[in-house]
Amino acid sequence: VANRYDLQLVDDACHAMGGMYGATKIGSCSHSDVSTLSFHPVKHITTGEGGSILTNNADIAQKVARLRSHGTVRGKERIKDWEGPWQYDMTELGYNYRLTDLQCALGLSQIRKLDAFVQRRRTLAQYYNQLFSGSEFFRSPTEKEGVTHSYHLYVVRADFQRMRVSRSELFTGCKKNNVLLQVHYRPVVLNSYYRNRAINVGAEERLPVSMAYYRQAVSLPMYPQLTFQDIERVYRALSACLV
Ligand SMILES: Cc1ncc(COP(=O)(O)O)c(C=O)c1O
């Protein structure tokens, strides 16, 4: 679509770091102009907070670097009324959006562990898949041919009608056993900020797939420190809600 209409494409890869699409790594911008990553603590690697913007386009890279530092530039070649080497020039309205050096140090150490973190998540996902295979109530996420999922989340689709348990009952039942579930995500259009906007009228009817997904989505615990025993405990907690 972007090629047909000559659009610039930003891919939000905040959930996908360490994943692959065919032979290309997510974030390599092989299909987009810009790719974004998040280093929030729940993500594949963390710097506490923050993230990065990846691009192969030199103009975009320079612009992002400028915007990160107050919209300023340095260097004789970039400044028209050059006065001397002390000079910087603010050429546009920018932000103060730099990671601190301490955060960068953490990020550098974390990035060395990325492959191991992703591998661990994949191993855990396989174990979940194994436990849910053949389940009439829970459907595991699928990994399309040629895609390497990095499992930031592990979202199952739960057939609440068939199991005759509501999502609230599943959540509270699991919580009693100290297993915390989540939903990723509630469709944006359901938020009250958007709900009453004219553009949003009838959105729920116009987005039947999103709504169907939302009704069934349940995120199970997924992080590298999780053990197989933890996963068995999650599975038992879910199963206990069904009887
Ligand atoms: C898909 C997606 N995009 C963007 C963000 C925002 O990332 P950050 O919290 O680093 O701004 C998040 C955060 O959870 C996310 O999940």
The ligand as an SDF file (V2000), in Angstrom:
LIG
                    3D

 16 16  0  0  0  0  0  0  0  0999 V2000
    3.4560   -1.6050   20.4440 C   0  0  0  0  0  0  0  0  0  0  0  0
    4.0180   -0.4950   21.2820 C   0  0  0  0  0  0  0  0  0  0  0  0
    4.4210    0.6380   20.6790 N   0  0  0  0  0  0  0  0  0  0  0  0
    4.9290    1.6570   21.3960 C   0  0  0  0  0  0  0  0  0  0  0  0
    5.0850    1.5860   22.7570 C   0  0  0  0  0  0  0  0  0  0  0  0
    5.6330    2.7580   23.4890 C   0  0  0  0  0  0  0  0  0  0  0  0
    6.9170    2.4990   23.9110 O   0  0  0  0  0  0  0  0  0  0  0  0
    7.5700    3.4100   25.0540 P   0  0  0  0  0  0  0  0  0  0  0  0
    6.8870    3.0100   26.3300 O   0  0  0  0  0  0  0  0  0  0  0  0
    9.0220    3.0280   25.0590 O   0  0  0  0  0  0  0  0  0  0  0  0
    7.3230    4.8090   24.6570 O   0  0  0  0  0  0  0  0  0  0  0  0
    4.6950    0.4490   23.4170 C   0  0  0  0  0  0  0  0  0  0  0  0
    4.8410    0.3680   24.8840 C   0  0  0  0  0  0  0  0  0  0  0  0
    4.4170   -0.5180   25.5380 O   0  0  0  0  0  0  0  0  0  0  0  0
    4.1500   -0.6180   22.6640 C   0  0  0  0  0  0  0  0  0  0  0  0
    3.7530   -1.7320   23.2770 O   0  0  0  0  0  0  0  0  0  0  0  0
  1  2  1  0
  2  3  1  0
  2 15  2  0
  3  4  2  0
  4  5  1  0
  5  6  1  0
  5 12  2  0
  6  7  1  0
  7  8  1  0
  8  9  2  0
  8 10  1  0
  8 11  1  0
 12 13  1  0
 12 15  1  0
 13 14  2  0
 15 16  1  0
M  END
$$$$
